[in-house]
Amino acid sequence: MTRGDPFPIELGGGAVVRRYVMDDLDALWAVASGERERLGEWMPWVESTTSIDVQRRWLTKVVDDLDGFDGCGIFVDGELAGGVGLSSDPYGITGEIGYWVREPFEGRGFVTSASLEFTRLAFEHLGLNRVVIRAGVGNQRSRAVPERLGYVEEGLERGAGRGLGGFYDIVVYAMLAEEWRDRPQ
Ligand SMILES: CC(C)(COP(=O)(O)OP(=O)(O)OC[C@H]1O[C@@H](n2cnc3c(N)ncnc32)[C@H](O)[C@@H]1OP(=O)(O)O)[C@@H](O)C(=O)NCCC(=O)NCCS
């Protein structure tokens, strides 16, 4: 386990993951309002992010939480390309990674690279025992991310997700610390 703040994390190709700052508010709101239909299909926070004030309240919370890893952005040549976060239980056992990417940056590997680095962060920085990625059954692009990284598909949570189209089933993927240690290099 290492100490200190791990950010910024270089992903290569001009991409970096760093904590959000309050100056990212306008860029975040532009995404939440401009890509509402696309992101809202799978992400429940889009439905409730109805104004820049709601966005500001969320941003203030994550910016203030310097011990947390929930509020980070993927920036490509300084431009907001996507979001990635890791939330963990209070006992340091399990964490969950979530992500999204703006349409112009989709299909370029930034989310897989960021998720790999957040998996590393969870095991090597935080010392967690288990990391989870949950994706809608029909969200093939999202499911491909943990599958590419060697996460194990564990099962189905019925009706556990909600997007603008209503409730959907979620596939749970997980990796254990021992699987991370023994992963093929
Ligand atoms: C789900 C989502 C984040 C996936 O984004 P993505 O851009 O497909 O994922 P990645 O950044 O890992 O890119 C993967 C693609 O880049 C390619 N790629 C290029 N370089 C790569 C690299 N170094 N590493 C991995 N993939 C690479 C892969 O082959 C893959 O290509 P494909 O689209 O032809 O299959 C995105 O579709 C999204 O934001 N959707 C809406 C919100 C959402 O569903 N969020 C998840 C909720 S669980």
The ligand as a Tripos MOL2 file, in Angstrom:
@<TRIPOS>MOLECULE
LIG
   48    50     1     0     0
SMALL
NO_CHARGES

@<TRIPOS>ATOM
      1 C1        -19.3210    2.6930  -21.5490 C.3       1 LIG1
      2 C2        -18.3170    3.6700  -22.1240 C.3       1 LIG1
      3 C3        -17.6500    4.4460  -20.9870 C.3       1 LIG1
      4 C4        -17.2560    2.8700  -22.8950 C.3       1 LIG1
      5 O1        -16.3930    3.7600  -23.5520 O.3       1 LIG1
      6 P1        -15.3850    3.2360  -24.6870 P.3       1 LIG1
      7 O2        -14.8430    4.4370  -25.3490 O.co2     1 LIG1
      8 O3        -16.0350    2.1860  -25.5080 O.co2     1 LIG1
      9 O4        -14.2630    2.4990  -23.8080 O.3       1 LIG1
     10 P2        -12.7120    2.6590  -23.9920 P.3       1 LIG1
     11 O5        -12.2950    4.0570  -23.7920 O.co2     1 LIG1
     12 O6        -12.0800    1.6500  -23.1270 O.co2     1 LIG1
     13 O7        -12.4750    2.3090  -25.5210 O.3       1 LIG1
     14 C5        -12.5810    0.9920  -25.9880 C.3       1 LIG1
     15 C6        -12.3910    1.0010  -27.5030 C.3       1 LIG1
     16 O8        -11.1280    1.6220  -27.7750 O.3       1 LIG1
     17 C7        -10.2830    0.6940  -28.4620 C.3       1 LIG1
     18 N1         -8.9450    0.9560  -27.9430 N.ar      1 LIG1
     19 C8         -8.0310    1.7130  -28.5820 C.ar      1 LIG1
     20 N2         -6.9280    1.7830  -27.8390 N.ar      1 LIG1
     21 C9         -7.1510    1.0560  -26.7210 C.ar      1 LIG1
     22 C10        -6.3600    0.7680  -25.5740 C.ar      1 LIG1
     23 N3         -5.1260    1.2410  -25.4360 N.pl3     1 LIG1
     24 N4         -6.9160    0.0230  -24.5670 N.ar      1 LIG1
     25 C11        -8.1590   -0.4530  -24.7060 C.ar      1 LIG1
     26 N5         -8.9540   -0.1990  -25.7770 N.ar      1 LIG1
     27 C12        -8.4270    0.5370  -26.7990 C.ar      1 LIG1
     28 C13       -10.8520   -0.6680  -28.1460 C.3       1 LIG1
     29 O9        -10.5190   -1.6130  -29.1240 O.3       1 LIG1
     30 C14       -12.3330   -0.3670  -28.1390 C.3       1 LIG1
     31 O10       -12.7470   -0.2630  -29.4710 O.3       1 LIG1
     32 P3        -14.2030   -0.6450  -30.0270 P.3       1 LIG1
     33 O11       -15.0540    0.5150  -29.6630 O.co2     1 LIG1
     34 O12       -14.0100   -0.7580  -31.4840 O.co2     1 LIG1
     35 O13       -14.6020   -1.9200  -29.3430 O.co2     1 LIG1
     36 C15       -18.9850    4.6870  -23.1110 C.3       1 LIG1
     37 O14       -19.6170    3.9640  -24.1540 O.3       1 LIG1
     38 C16       -20.0100    5.5750  -22.4110 C.2       1 LIG1
     39 O15       -19.6500    6.5890  -21.8240 O.2       1 LIG1
     40 N6        -21.2960    5.1980  -22.4860 N.am      1 LIG1
     41 C17       -22.3650    5.9820  -21.8800 C.3       1 LIG1
     42 C18       -22.2710    6.0100  -20.3620 C.3       1 LIG1
     43 C19       -22.1540    4.6320  -19.7730 C.2       1 LIG1
     44 O16       -22.7860    3.6860  -20.2240 O.2       1 LIG1
     45 N7        -21.3340    4.5070  -18.7060 N.am      1 LIG1
     46 C20       -21.1050    3.2330  -18.0440 C.3       1 LIG1
     47 C21       -22.1780    2.9460  -17.0770 C.3       1 LIG1
     48 S1        -21.8920    1.3520  -16.3110 S.3       1 LIG1
@<TRIPOS>BOND
     1     1     2 1
     2     2     3 1
     3     2     4 1
     4     2    36 1
     5     4     5 1
     6     5     6 1
     7     6     7 2
     8     6     8 1
     9     6     9 1
    10     9    10 1
    11    10    11 2
    12    10    12 1
    13    10    13 1
    14    13    14 1
    15    14    15 1
    16    15    16 1
    17    15    30 1
    18    16    17 1
    19    17    18 1
    20    17    28 1
    21    18    19 ar
    22    18    27 ar
    23    19    20 ar
    24    20    21 ar
    25    21    22 ar
    26    21    27 ar
    27    22    23 1
    28    22    24 ar
    29    24    25 ar
    30    25    26 ar
    31    26    27 ar
    32    28    29 1
    33    28    30 1
    34    30    31 1
    35    31    32 1
    36    32    33 2
    37    32    34 1
    38    32    35 1
    39    36    37 1
    40    36    38 1
    41    38    39 2
    42    38    40 1
    43    40    41 1
    44    41    42 1
    45    42    43 1
    46    43    44 2
    47    43    45 1
    48    45    46 1
    49    46    47 1
    50    47    48 1
@<TRIPOS>SUBSTRUCTURE
     1 LIG1         1 GROUP 0 **** ****
